[in-house]
């Protein structure tokens, strides 16, 4: 991985799995504390478009969606790990361009535990996950999964693919939670009974954030 030449801002990572509340919690905390948040999903298409085929083979790969959705879990996991590795290089480039004296929250699924441990070992981090039934009820229809509608529509049985894909993603999230825990990262789990005020307060505590930062962006 090629790291950016310029120094990174004071990063606070919010990563984890699907439906753990990464996006909404980071937005609420950002508004409440007056600090910037970088949403990794916002630059997904930009990163894909500028990916060099030789330097970023996974990111620039032309995917045949029906075949991809039919892949085994281990194949999807291997692809996803390579994608996260390549995306992280571009994410770090984006972060190096941010000029801020205040902490910057970085949220997204692309921040794998091993990557954070290697790149920013001292950055406060938290991993958010979802209880399984909560994930099943909330997975589709979110802002971060809207892009999937078009690829899934190319499959012979879109509704069946939706259900199967969600079930395949559960062990991938479980694997990431196990690895985050083994590396000492704090993990929180959202469910239908979650008190979101308490949940966000715990995230703020783990990220060592305080109100009224003055950010220079």
N, C-alpha and C positions, 0 to 999 in steps of 0.2 A: 504494500500500500504506500502510495506517495502522499506524504503529509504536506499541508500547506506551508508556504514560506513564512507567512505572517502569523503572529501569535493568535491563539483562540481567545474569545472572551471568557468570562467566568460562567461556565456552563453548568446547568442543573438538569440532569436527564430524567425524563419520564418515559419509560419504555414498557414493554410487556406484551400481552396478547390482545386478542380482539374483544371489544365490548367491556374493557376494564375501566373506561372513563378517561383515557389519556387526553383526548381532544377537548372534551367539554370541561374537564377539571382544569386543564392548563389555561383555557380561555378565561374561566372564572377567576383563577388565581392571578392571572396577568392583569385583568381589569381591577381586581381588588388591591393588588400591591403596586400597580403602576410599572410593571416590567415587561420587557419584550418576550414574545414566545415565537419560536421557529417551529412551524408544522412541517415535518418531513414530507408528508403526503402532498403538500401544495406544490412541490417541485418535482413530483414523480415523472410527469410527462416531459418536462424540460430536461431532466437527467437522461431519460431514455433517448430523446432526440439528439443529444449531443454526445452520446456514448460512442467512442471509437471501437470498431469491431475487434481489433487486436488487443486493445487495452482493457476493454470491458465486454468480453464475449457473452456473459450471461445477460447483462443489461441490454445489449444490442440484439439479442437473439430474437428471431422472428418465430413467434409461438403459434402452433396450430392448436387452437383452443379446445376443440373436441378431444384431441389426443391428450392434451395436458390435463384436462379435468378427469380423464380416465386413468391417469398415472397412479401408481402405488404411493402410499404415504412416504416411504423412504425416498422415492424419487423426488417427490415434491419438497421434502425436507432438505435434501441435498441441493436442489435448485435454489431454494429459498435462502439457505446459508450463503451460497455464492453471490446471490443477488444483494443480500444485506452487506456483504463485504465490499462489493463494488459501489453500492449506493453510498456507503459511509465515506468513501473517499470524496465524493461530490458534495456530500452534506458538510464535511469539514471545510471544503473550499468555500461554501456559502457562509459558514459560520465565521471564517477568518476575515470576511469582508464586513462583518457587523462591528460598528464602533460604538461601544457602550461601556460605561463605567459601572453599570449595575449588572447583576446576574441576568443571564439569558436562559429561559426554559426551552429545552429542545425535546419535543415529543414526537413519538412515532415508533412503529414496530421494528424499524430497521436497526435500532441500536441493540445488537446482540450482547449478552453478558460478557463474553470473552473479548469482544471489541472494546467495550467500555473499560474493562480491566486493563487492557493493553495500552489504550490511547490516552485515557484520562483517569488514571487510577485513583486520584484524589477528589474527583468531582462528585458532589452529593448526587445520589441516584436512587430512584425507586421504580419497581416493576409492578404494573397493575394488570390484574387478570380478572376473568369473569367466571363465576360459578356456572357449571355446565348448562343447567336449565335456563339461566339468565342469558347465556350466550346464544342458545338456540332460539330464544324469543326475540333477540335484538340484533342478530348478526346482519341480516339484510335490511336495506332501506336507510342505512346510515350514510352520511356523507362520504365516508372512506370506502364504502363498497358499491357506490352507485356506478362506478366505472365498469363493474363486473357484469352489469345487465346486458350490454351489447355482446361481449364474448359468449356469455351463457346462451344468449338467443341464437347463436350459430349452431348449437348442439341439437340433436334430434329430439331430446326430451328435456327441455330446460328446467322444468320443475323437479324432475328426478335428479338432474345434475346439481341443482341448488342444495337439495337435501344431502346428497352424497358428499359434496364438497365441504359442507359445514361439518359433517361428521369426520371427514379426513383432517380437517384443520384442528380439531380438539386435541388429538395426541401431539400435534406440533406445538400447540400452546403449552401443553403439559410438559413437554420436553424442555421448553424454554424456561418454564418456572422451576423445574428441577435444577437446571444449570445455573440459573440466577441465584437460587438458594445455596447451592454448593459453593458459589464464589462469594457468599456473604452479603449479597444485595438484599435489602428489605423488599418484601412482596406483600401487596394488598390484594384482596379479592372482593369484587363487586357482586351484588346479588339483588334480587327484587326487594330485599328488606334493608338495603343499604341506606343509612342516613348520610346523604351526600355532603352536608355541612361538616359532619364529623370526619368523613372520608377525606375531604379537601383539607381540613385542618391538619390531619395526620400527614398528608402529602407535604404541606408547607413545613411541618416540623422536621420531617425526614430530609427535606431539601435545604433546611436551614435558611428559610426565607423570612423576611420581615417587611412590613408595609412601608410605603412612601419612599421607594427608591426614585432617584432621578436618572432616567435613562437617556443616553445620547445615542440616537439611531441615525 
